[in-house]
Amino acid sequence: MSTPEQARVTQIRNIEAKTGKDLAALRAAVAASGKLKHGEIRSWLIETYGLGWGDANTLTFFATEDADAAPPSPAAALDEIYAGRKAHLRAVHDAVLAALGPWGEFEIAHKKGYVSLRRKKQFAMLGPKTAERAELGLNLKDNIASNRVVAQPPGGMCQYIVALSGAQDVDGEVIAALKRAFDAAG
C-alpha cells in the first residue's frame, strides 16, 4: 500500500500527463485564470482541461498552496476541518473511524474540508457538509435500499451519501454500508 504522499505524487504525475503541462505551468495557468475560490478554480480546471472532479480538486489544492510550506499534521488538518461551529461534528468523525478500526488497514488522506478513506481505492469521504451535519460519501457499485443511504446521480465523487448529525447516527445501518464499501475497495 502506498503512502498518502506517494499517492499524491502519482496523481500529480497523471494530471501532468493528461494536461500536457507540468505543475509549475498549471499553477501559472490557475493564477492567470483570475479565479480565487477553491470551487471556482476546480470548475475552471474541469472545463479547461477536461479533468475529472477528483483530479481537478487535487490540482486546485496543489496549484494554490504555498509550495514551500510544510503540509499540516493530520491532527492540525482535522482541527481545521472541524473548527468553529463544526467542532461538534468531530464526534461523527471519531465514531466512523472507530467503526473502521477492526476491519484492517486503510489510509486517511486529509483534503480541504474532508478526509478521503482509501484501501486500494477510495471507499469513503467524510467531513462537515454544513455546521449542523457531516456527510459520509460511499463508493460502492452495489444497490443499497435505504432511506438514509441516498444514491447520488452518476458522475459525482461517491455513489451514496449519508447525512450524519451526531455520533449516534453512526449506527448498524450506516456501519453495514460502510463495511460493504470498505470490502469492495480492498
C-alpha angles and dihedrals in degrees: 000000000000123000120251088252092053090049091052092049091050092048092050090049090051091049090050090051092048094049099035089229131104122235093263091054091046090051089051091049091051091049091050092048092075090226114136109171121079094237093047092051092047092051091047091052091050092050097040102041103020092240122161120248094261095049092044091049093050093045090050089057094047094041093054102037124100102261092213097046119103114240113256118262115257090253092050091047091053091046088055094047093049099039130136116344090006095057093101089060090069085084088063090051092049092048092052092048091047089055091050095048101087096044100075141262123342137154129243114210113190113220132177104290099352145035127247116219114208144178114163084332136006112287101173147009123208133187146109115300095182135353088270103046145028125216128223111200117198128202105210131136093202122101112254115195103205140123090217100043098063122199115232130215115268118271099044129114094260135030093216136031128198121194112218122187098174144001089268089067090066090086136146094286094052093042091051092052091045090051091052090052091046092051093046091054094054 
